[in-house]
Structure formats: C-alpha cells, structure tokens
Amino acid sequence: MRSARHALRWTVAELARKSGVSISTIKRIEAETGVPNSYRPNVAAIGAALEAAGIEFIGSPEDGPGIRIRSGGTRLGGTSASGDETAG
C-alpha cells in the first residue's frame, strides 16, 4: 500500500483523510511486510481510496504483487496521471 500511496504522491495524512482510516493505523499497516494483518474494513477502505485515485493492484501476494496507475487517476497537487488539471 505504501508504494501505491507514493505513486500518487500522497502523504499519510491525505490517505487518512480520503480513506477515513487513522494516520497511526495506516503507518502500522505500511510497516508490515506482506499482506496486512489488520482489521479488514480498514484495509478495504484504504484500498478503495487508492483505487478511486487510479491505482490498480496487480499480481497476488504470493506471486508478483504490484501496482499499476490507470490513466485518469488523480494525484496530489490537482493533476491527473495524464497531466491534466483536476479539481480538488
């Protein structure tokens, strides 16, 4: 999840605001290796916020996990992944 957040150039605080999950919980999840061992609704909320911003999770935890940025996803600073200005 940290790589997805970094790809969007989001701070932990911004991901917390967009997902409704506390900063301390996000930091704890990001410190874990592998599949987060956390409260499932928190992980789902973080994943949904990242996906809404254009992140696609690919692979599986056992075989080649990664991310892809879909065209049109928004980034911090009001610019979409394609470079177009966005509101927000």
C-alpha positions in Angstrom: 0.0 0.0 0.0 2.9 2.3 0.7 4.1 2.1 -3.0 0.6 3.0 -4.2 0.5 6.0 -1.9 3.9 7.1 -3.0 2.9 6.6 -6.7 0.1 9.1 -6.1 2.4 11.4 -4.2 0.0 11.3 -1.2 1.1 11.9 2.4 -0.1 9.5 5.1 -2.4 12.3 6.3 -4.0 12.7 2.8 -4.6 8.9 2.6 -6.1 9.0 6.1 -8.5 11.8 5.1 -9.5 10.1 1.8 -9.9 6.6 3.4 -11.3 7.5 6.8 -8.6 5.4 8.5 -6.4 7.0 11.2 -2.8 8.0 10.5 -1.5 5.7 13.1 -3.3 2.7 11.6 -2.0 3.5 8.1 1.5 3.8 9.5 1.2 0.4 11.2 -0.2 -1.3 8.1 2.6 0.2 6.0 5.2 -1.1 8.4 4.1 -4.7 7.9 5.6 -6.9 5.3 3.4 -8.9 3.1 -0.4 -9.0 3.4 -1.5 -6.6 6.1 -2.7 -8.3 9.3 -5.1 -5.6 10.2 -8.9 -5.0 10.6 -10.3 -5.9 7.2 -12.6 -2.9 6.9 -9.6 -0.6 7.4 -7.6 -2.4 4.7 -10.6 -2.3 2.4 -11.2 1.4 3.0 -7.5 2.2 2.2 -7.6 0.0 -0.9 -10.8 1.7 -2.1 -9.4 5.2 -1.7 -6.3 4.2 -3.7 -8.3 2.5 -6.4 -10.6 5.5 -6.7 -7.5 7.6 -7.3 -6.4 5.4 -10.2 -4.3 2.6 -8.6 -4.8 -0.9 -9.7 -3.4 -3.7 -7.6 -1.9 -6.5 -9.7 -0.5 -9.9 -9.1 -1.0 -11.8 -5.9 0.7 -11.6 -2.5 2.5 -14.9 -3.3 3.4 -14.2 -6.9 4.5 -10.8 -8.3 2.4 -8.3 -6.3 2.5 -4.7 -7.6 0.6 -1.7 -8.7 -0.4 0.0 -12.0 -1.6 3.6 -12.3 -4.6 3.8 -14.5 -4.9 6.8 -16.8 -7.1 9.5 -15.3 -6.3 8.8 -11.6 -5.8 11.9 -9.6 -2.6 12.8 -7.8 -1.7 15.2 -5.0 -1.5 18.7 -6.4 -4.6 18.6 -8.5 -3.0 16.8 -11.5 -4.3 13.6 -13.1 -2.0 10.8 -14.0 -2.2 12.0 -17.6 -1.1 15.5 -16.6 -4.5 17.2 -16.9 -5.6 19.7 -14.3 -8.3 18.4 -12.0 -10.5 19.9 -9.3 -9.6 19.0 -5.7 
